[in-house]
């Protein structure tokens, strides 16, 4: 893995365009021994034609055996070391509701929960209250709770989940969580983690969050089963240098779901209006084509159907995506990468550790004998199995945007 | 990547011989979509026969997407981390003219340039003066310029290029360059770089170099268009442990071009008299066979013809190299590696980032289904795609020169 300072020094300007087509969770597994994976079962004439002109192989999101969440999966794909730039749960949750998180904000993920008369947690999700109830209770908290010197945002997410954001001077993240992760014990007080880099600012923030929890308990005392809150993942946005700074790219994101637009904004991409369907996304790509050097186009439903465990529905999503490939190629991009942020085999109904089938097309890609975009074909490709974080330097090289290292 | 201290502790003696056959810039690309690469177009019966007995695959010189210069490309191939041991331009230029650079010397790459009456650079290469003129002007500078307490070497290279070497006590490199890299502005004063590890020694050296520049401007004032000098890459040789120290190898280099002999000398190889042709190089190999454990044999013209963009001429160079393989095998080497320091596709007319087709032959190499030495065959090899820096430990292992790590 080449570090970002190393890459930054090699960047040269070029009038070339790079497209990353990302089918979330695209990698899969056979549902029956010896059977096809989702990609192999899908009829994908356009992806296969592109594979014949591409270098094919696999990308490993983190390292062998490690299953990534969406945050690290995307950061790696965007060229950022996912173990160095860590996105807290609160930040990810805030991005997921399109909350405009500022660099100084501390965000946490909240659960409404149930406590008994002694204050011991007896249901960590408050019986999964309805989203309507969540909206009502967050409004109540917003109205009643005041903390000295900070602005407070309490935003509903879904069912028992909400986001807490503290905005003000001198705050810091790196805090422990209040969720005891077991029943029969009270919520834990929030503290700075042991090696917090700014212990005083973290202590100040912890004090404020503990005040929030105490006031919330008062406000919610008659709201059984949602009579208490638990907080996890209280942190700031990681300070990530932008794709413009490190790669010299004017980068744009096209994604229907807020969380993916948010992840792209963390690395400085412009989040384009992307509509609600795949057709809308490709319309957005065509419309913005002259204005950017790099496009990240995200398709959510391959992952969603994989998480449902619905093999055939995931196959259908792949086939739908395939039908849009000619519209990309008609734009005459210099580099096209087809990949995913991780695998989501229907068989596992979850993100997995499996390397992601990946192909890179360019005039200079040194194509190979792989003639289809799927797991078995990619195993015959010349790309081998590279780290996902190395994909961006490779795309930049193929776009003739990197100069030589050393004389 | 295993670091050198780790490897050093595992070295055991053995009476085995390793040969690295290096075709500079050997990796290529098809010139037409779907067509053969240079290696695939070449008729190489001897390399292919060796491939059938070898383990085949690719080596990546630095990391995916990164194009190496000759310095880092060679260091990686010799088993040294190319991002840790950095060779300055001045050092490389000095090696290229066979200058006997000492560990304490500071070497810089010089250009004669043209300045106007106000001292502003108007041609960074002084109209590419002839090499004869360069020899004349460097002699003039040598005669007239004196710096206190240091010995000065001013050596012509070619056209407008020369090498400056300062020899004396207490000098250091890590200096900025005087070349402003643009026209219409005066040359920049030389300073220590921001994070120079020996700032005082670097400052002292910068002061001396600035005196050199001031005196050169006086001496050259009537020599329009070569009426000024620019300096870049002022640095010492990197302190690199020798191949004898870290790998226990008596190592020899066979190379026609001075720069490659110089790179080999940086890692402690003996630079053997190598003549001027490939036949001379293989003669040298046979002659020195009893005296060394490791041989690096360098062939320049695959790279040269690639940089010319001459696909057919590069093919011819590969075919010429192929014809010498039986002479190597007749020596009964224990390990033979065929590789390049980087790829130089004719299509790009330059070094490139593409992994280098590489094969390793030994009695113990676990050979594979690759039956030819080229890009498509190597993609089917069992070596996979490894870092170039890992090739040396692999060769040592195959030469039974590495013991077990741990009990």
Interface residues (C-beta under 8 A of the other chain):
Chain A: X1 X2 X6 X10 X53 X364 X366 X367 X368 X369 X380 X381 X382 X383 X384 X385 X386 X390 X391 X392 X393 X394 X395 X396 X397 X398 X402 X403 X404 X405 X406 X407
Chain B: X29 X30 X33 X34 X37 X58 X62 X63 X64 X65 X66 X67 X68 X69 X70 X71 X72 X73 X82 X83 X86 X87 X88 X89 X92 X233 X345 X347 X348 X350 X351 X352 X353 X354 X375 X376 X378 X379 X380 X384 X385
